Amino acid sequence: MKTVDLEKIYESWPDTEFIKVTGYDNCVLGVVSRMTLQPVLLYDREKLLQETCKKEDWTYDEAVEWHEFNTFGAWYGDGTPCFLELPNE
């Protein structure tokens, strides 16, 4: 899936303070708009996991376990990012 440059997102939403997953800018797909809530960053979950395996020299299962607890299951307020997960083919 094609990712986008965060600078373009910042230019398009200049008044929004986005919460990022540090070190994974190359996994951002875009922005999710939600009724009455601020827009949030949308990440490619699979790409983020693959990047973690490379960066940390972890197995896929180790990356999933770590991110399930520390990233995907975390709540940082209304600006908490979203993670796109597609069904297995």
N, C-alpha and C positions, 0 to 999 in steps of 0.2 A: 504494500500500500504506500502511496506517496505521502511523504511528510512535508510540512511547511516550515518556513523560516519564522522563528519567533519574532524577529524584528518587524515583519509584515503584520503579524497579529497585533503587536504593540502599537503600530501606526494606525491600524484599523479600529482599535479600541483604546484610544489614548487615556480615557478616564477610568479604566479598569485596572486594578492591581491583581494580577493573576498569581495563583499559588502554583509553583513549579515543582516537579520531581527533579531534584538537583542531579545534574550529570546526564540527563536524558532528553536534552533539547531536540535531538535528532529523532525522537519517537513521537513528537507532537503531530497529530493529524489535522487539528483545527480547533474550533471553539464550539461549545454547546451553549445554546441560549435556552433559558428556562424562565417560565412565566413568574414574574415578581421577584426573581432572584438574579444575582449578577451572573454574567457569562463565566464559564470555566473552561480550562484547557482540556482537550480530548487527546488521550495518548493511545497509541497502538500497544495493547497489552502484550501481544506475542513478541513484537520487536523489542519492547522493554525487557522482557525475560531473556531473549537471546543476547541482548547487549550485556545484561548482567552476567550471563554465563561467560562471555568473553572477558569482561573487565575483572571479574573476581575469580576466574578459573574454577567455576562451580559447575556442578551438574545441573541439568534442567530442573530436576526435582528440588534441589537446594535453592535455586532461584525462586521457584514457585513458593516454597515454604516461607522464605524470607519476605518476599513481597506481599504474600497473603496477609501476613501479620503486620508488617511495617509500612506498607504502601496502599495496597488495594483495600484493606480493612480499616485504614486510618481515617479519622475525621478531623479536618483542620478548620472547620467552619464552613460557611456558605460558599467559599471559594475553592473547596476541595475538588481536585481534578476528577475527571471521569476516565474510564479505561474501556476501550472498545474491545470486545471479545467476540470473535466470529465462531460459528459452529465448525467442528472438524469436518473435513470433506472426505 
